[in-house]
Protein backbone atom coordinates (compact mmCIF):
# COMPACT_ATOMS: atom_id res chain seq x y z
CA UNK A 1 0.00 0.00 0.00
CA UNK A 2 1.34 3.43 -0.91
CA UNK A 3 2.07 6.07 1.73
CA UNK A 4 -0.64 8.32 0.26
CA UNK A 5 -3.23 5.57 0.65
CA UNK A 6 -2.18 4.94 4.25
CA UNK A 7 -2.31 8.66 5.06
CA UNK A 8 -5.78 8.94 3.50
CA UNK A 9 -7.10 5.89 5.37
CA UNK A 10 -5.72 7.08 8.71
CA UNK A 11 -7.11 10.59 8.14
CA UNK A 12 -10.51 9.10 7.30
CA UNK A 13 -10.47 6.90 10.42
CA UNK A 14 -9.88 9.94 12.64
CA UNK A 15 -12.44 12.07 10.80
CA UNK A 16 -15.08 9.34 10.84
CA UNK A 17 -14.67 8.86 14.58
CA UNK A 18 -14.98 12.58 15.30
CA UNK A 19 -18.01 12.90 13.03
CA UNK A 20 -19.66 9.95 14.76
CA UNK A 21 -19.26 11.61 18.17
CA UNK A 22 -19.66 15.33 17.46
CA UNK A 23 -22.50 16.83 15.40
CA UNK A 24 -21.04 18.93 12.56
CA UNK A 25 -22.90 22.05 13.69
CA UNK A 26 -21.04 21.99 17.02
CA UNK A 27 -17.57 21.94 15.43
CA UNK A 28 -15.96 25.38 15.32
CA UNK A 29 -12.55 24.18 14.11
CA UNK A 30 -11.18 20.80 13.07
CA UNK A 31 -7.73 20.13 11.69
CA UNK A 32 -6.28 16.66 11.11
CA UNK A 33 -2.71 16.27 9.84
CA UNK A 34 -1.28 12.86 9.05
CA UNK A 35 2.27 12.32 7.80
CA UNK A 36 4.75 9.50 7.40
CA UNK A 37 8.49 9.97 7.85
CA UNK A 38 10.90 7.02 7.86
CA UNK A 39 8.01 4.57 8.38
CA UNK A 40 6.88 6.53 11.44
CA UNK A 41 3.37 7.90 11.29
CA UNK A 42 2.51 11.21 12.87
CA UNK A 43 -1.05 12.30 13.59
CA UNK A 44 -2.01 15.72 14.88
CA UNK A 45 -5.64 16.60 15.59
CA UNK A 46 -7.03 19.96 16.65
CA UNK A 47 -10.70 20.09 17.62
CA UNK A 48 -12.63 23.07 18.92
CA UNK A 49 -16.33 22.79 19.71
CA UNK A 50 -18.84 24.38 22.01
CA UNK A 51 -18.72 21.31 24.29
CA UNK A 52 -15.71 22.36 26.34
CA UNK A 53 -12.00 21.74 26.24
CA UNK A 54 -12.00 18.59 28.39
CA UNK A 55 -14.63 16.83 26.27
CA UNK A 56 -12.88 17.93 23.06
CA UNK A 57 -9.58 16.49 24.34
CA UNK A 58 -11.25 13.18 25.17
CA UNK A 59 -12.70 13.06 21.66
CA UNK A 60 -9.27 13.84 20.15
CA UNK A 61 -7.66 11.12 22.29
CA UNK A 62 -10.25 8.57 21.12
CA UNK A 63 -9.82 9.64 17.48
CA UNK A 64 -6.03 9.34 17.82
CA UNK A 65 -6.41 5.84 19.22
CA UNK A 66 -8.65 4.81 16.32
CA UNK A 67 -6.33 6.39 13.75
CA UNK A 68 -3.22 4.78 15.29
CA UNK A 69 -4.88 1.36 15.27
CA UNK A 70 -5.70 1.84 11.60
CA UNK A 71 -2.14 3.01 10.90
CA UNK A 72 -0.60 0.03 12.69
CA UNK A 73 -2.84 -2.35 10.77
CA UNK A 74 -2.02 -0.78 7.41
CA UNK A 75 1.72 -0.41 8.09
CA UNK A 76 1.93 -4.14 8.92
CA UNK A 77 0.27 -4.98 5.59
CA UNK A 78 2.60 -2.83 3.51
C-alpha positions as CSV (number, residue, x, y, z in Angstrom):
1,X,0.0,0.0,0.0
2,X,1.3,3.4,-0.9
3,X,2.1,6.1,1.7
4,X,-0.6,8.3,0.3
5,X,-3.2,5.6,0.6
6,X,-2.2,4.9,4.3
7,X,-2.3,8.7,5.1
8,X,-5.8,8.9,3.5
9,X,-7.1,5.9,5.4
10,X,-5.7,7.1,8.7
11,X,-7.1,10.6,8.1
12,X,-10.5,9.1,7.3
13,X,-10.5,6.9,10.4
14,X,-9.9,9.9,12.6
15,X,-12.4,12.1,10.8
16,X,-15.1,9.3,10.8
17,X,-14.7,8.9,14.6
18,X,-15.0,12.6,15.3
19,X,-18.0,12.9,13.0
20,X,-19.7,9.9,14.8
21,X,-19.3,11.6,18.2
22,X,-19.7,15.3,17.5
23,X,-22.5,16.8,15.4
24,X,-21.0,18.9,12.6
25,X,-22.9,22.0,13.7
26,X,-21.0,22.0,17.0
27,X,-17.6,21.9,15.4
28,X,-16.0,25.4,15.3
29,X,-12.5,24.2,14.1
30,X,-11.2,20.8,13.1
31,X,-7.7,20.1,11.7
32,X,-6.3,16.7,11.1
33,X,-2.7,16.3,9.8
34,X,-1.3,12.9,9.0
35,X,2.3,12.3,7.8
36,X,4.8,9.5,7.4
37,X,8.5,10.0,7.8
38,X,10.9,7.0,7.9
39,X,8.0,4.6,8.4
40,X,6.9,6.5,11.4
41,X,3.4,7.9,11.3
42,X,2.5,11.2,12.9
43,X,-1.1,12.3,13.6
44,X,-2.0,15.7,14.9
45,X,-5.6,16.6,15.6
46,X,-7.0,20.0,16.7
47,X,-10.7,20.1,17.6
48,X,-12.6,23.1,18.9
49,X,-16.3,22.8,19.7
50,X,-18.8,24.4,22.0
51,X,-18.7,21.3,24.3
52,X,-15.7,22.4,26.3
53,X,-12.0,21.7,26.2
54,X,-12.0,18.6,28.4
55,X,-14.6,16.8,26.3
56,X,-12.9,17.9,23.1
57,X,-9.6,16.5,24.3
58,X,-11.2,13.2,25.2
59,X,-12.7,13.1,21.7
60,X,-9.3,13.8,20.2
61,X,-7.7,11.1,22.3
62,X,-10.2,8.6,21.1
63,X,-9.8,9.6,17.5
64,X,-6.0,9.3,17.8
65,X,-6.4,5.8,19.2
66,X,-8.7,4.8,16.3
67,X,-6.3,6.4,13.8
68,X,-3.2,4.8,15.3
69,X,-4.9,1.4,15.3
70,X,-5.7,1.8,11.6
71,X,-2.1,3.0,10.9
72,X,-0.6,0.0,12.7
73,X,-2.8,-2.4,10.8
74,X,-2.0,-0.8,7.4
75,X,1.7,-0.4,8.1
76,X,1.9,-4.1,8.9
77,X,0.3,-5.0,5.6
78,X,2.6,-2.8,3.5
